[in-house]
Amino acid sequence: MGKQVWKINKLEYLETHGLSVLMFHNHYFHGKQGGVEIIQHGERIASNGNLILVPDMNPIVPLIHYSRFDRRVIDRENVTISVDNHFPEENIEYTISVRGSGPSFYITVDLKEPLARNYKGKVGFNLEFFPALYFGKTYSLGKECGIFSRDCHYSEHKPAPLARGQKLVIAPETPLCKLEIESATGELSLSDTRNIVYNGWFNLFSFIPCNGKKRVIEWIVTPHIVPGWERNPVICFSQAGYHPGQKKQAVIELDSRADTGAEAILECIDPEKGIHIVKTKNPETWGMFLRYKYVIFDFSEIKKPGLYRIRYKEVCTRPFKIDSCIFMNNLWQPALDTFLPVQMCHMEVRDKSRVWHGRCHLDDALQAPLNHKHMDGYQQGEKTDTGFEPFTHIPGLNRGGWHDAGDYDLATGSQAVTTLVLSLIQEQFHIDMDRTTIQPDKGLVLLYVPDGIPDIIQQITHGVEIILSGFRQLGHSFIGIIEGEYQQYIHLGDASTITDNLIYDPLLKEDEVRQNKSGKKDDRWVFTNRNTNLEYTVVSALAAAGRVLKEYNRTHAEECITAAVKIWEYEQTHAPVYQENEYVPKDREMQEVLAACELFLLTNKESYGNRIKELMPGIKKNISEVGWSVTRILPFLHDTDFENELYNAFQVYKAELDEKLAGNPFGIPYNEDHLWGIGWNIQWYALRQFFLVKTYPGLFDRENLLTSLNYVLGCHPGSNMSFISGAGANSPYIAYGGNRADWSYIPGGVMSGTNHIKPDFPELKENFPFIWQQSEYVISGAATFIFCVLAADHLLNGTL
């Protein structure tokens, strides 16, 4: 191994050619994103390097107690970064340092005071290694050696370390992955924590002794660096392809050291002529963004329908199409005919002989206990705001709704937003696709079996059913329904097996069943505090749904409309109520604007229009979030002064937006502070842009929407994989959905995608389903994707 030249860069992490060591730039330990992190040859191989408190004296039990970050100290002269942390309740203060020297970097831990005796064998340094990278590769530690297994192995009684010793060697047979770690202080212990939790990684651990303060931990980490290594180019493009009339640009992501003088080549894949070159050009240099260099290959003038691919240096893309029907067929449809039906709660979902899940959660739901904060962020306050005592059954909550994401909860905020977007889709684009049979009274869904009713109407109906249930039973919306117990919450597999589907009766013994009740207290909990912000969100959904359901189910539509109006009238005449809660919007005024717009479009009543005018200061303040909805009422408001004031606000917003879009090579409003991937946010931005383009075609460019769609379809940093399962030749077939334990996917599911590992590393782990901030599906993501694809088709093939 040659001597490495280490430096601390301006972003305050340690680096040498081919390797970076991040130092507490990230603090999401639960999601394997924090502490000391190692990036080797362009891959984040390790994370969560930090002290942990070990429950039950077992070093491979997953971390459940995290320290607090205090400060980062930079010593460039000695190439050392130090971070101060502390455990406040245990009064443990410590410093973790990394120092580059020669071929290695050193990780050391110093304590402010020696550990108290009662912490002997309970505190240690832990570093976690990304498992999928090492499957099939070897390790050696002490007297043990082995091969990292794709499946975790269990010991007979309790989890046991894979090996113990002083020096660990990982993947010596693979130059890009080879790494050595030697402990100068105590024993190293290598464990596979997947035998406790599915999202576990390979953990390396050392206990801290109780008799010292300085250098209680010292690890010498020696990474193998391939001489002259450069990361391969990533050709970022839309996996779904392009319409002949849209701008077509491939954004090519290069190593920061790469030469930009190579040509990009566009090839046509012709069944008769074979593969032939249609364009060769040196891409235009864009510059540095995050840690990579970018060049842009523009082939907008190519309009001939066909199959194409792009080559740059030694890299060649998978095929894509140029065709005017690109947004019409087999792109948005799986989200509506497969993903959303599979997510339907309280239903049995069948695809021919396959059962996605049985009829589930028919025992919903028990009133949540008072003063309780759930592990997923739901909170119940000091009162229920209902007529029900804690842990008593609230009837009527076992119909409708979708499992929100990779888990099974029903968050009213998510249900309402998804219902709203589906209603907007039907209102704007009039989708009549019928591929699914849905029988609510039988609790049965049959995929790919038409029943004469447009699928989107049935999905909207299913959404409003769960939303209305709160209003029917409680007089207001509930926050959400979720499993109360941890083992239920982390359940993987058929949703119908989470509970016994029998209503809990405390008068029965646990194993006793009588009629439709049992003594088993496994029913989900419903969190019920009234929340004004959420109520306005619900108003928007019910008003929009009421408009589109009139043609198909007038009774259901009228109930939506009546509820929307009553909720609005109540909130307008009572003091607002807000309590921090999961999936509840934080800005009340924005939600009020959106609700007023939907009600005005529903009723055309002057009172709603007047309220919107009164809210103009808030509209201008939040123009990027609510302006799109306000533009929809302008033709009916008949107020020139209001229109002019709104247009002036949009001109200011447009200038700010253009500056933001110019700040990255992908032409989207990139957010470096967002923990999760921004794919869903970009789809929301694109939805809003559609209405702005419709209203102000001379001010806003349709390419804003099209570029956003390209982003989620593969033209994004870090990789070129589409975020939508089944969309394009390279799409996620391993994702964080309800079937993630099978390392599988749900067609039409939409991930949040590439997330930002601070300070400058875009990451999308394509071969691992348990990094939820990258690969989780959500129902609203599917809905906004459908909208965006249909909007793109409308802009390119429609009247605009």
Disulfide bonds with the S-S distance in Angstrom:
none
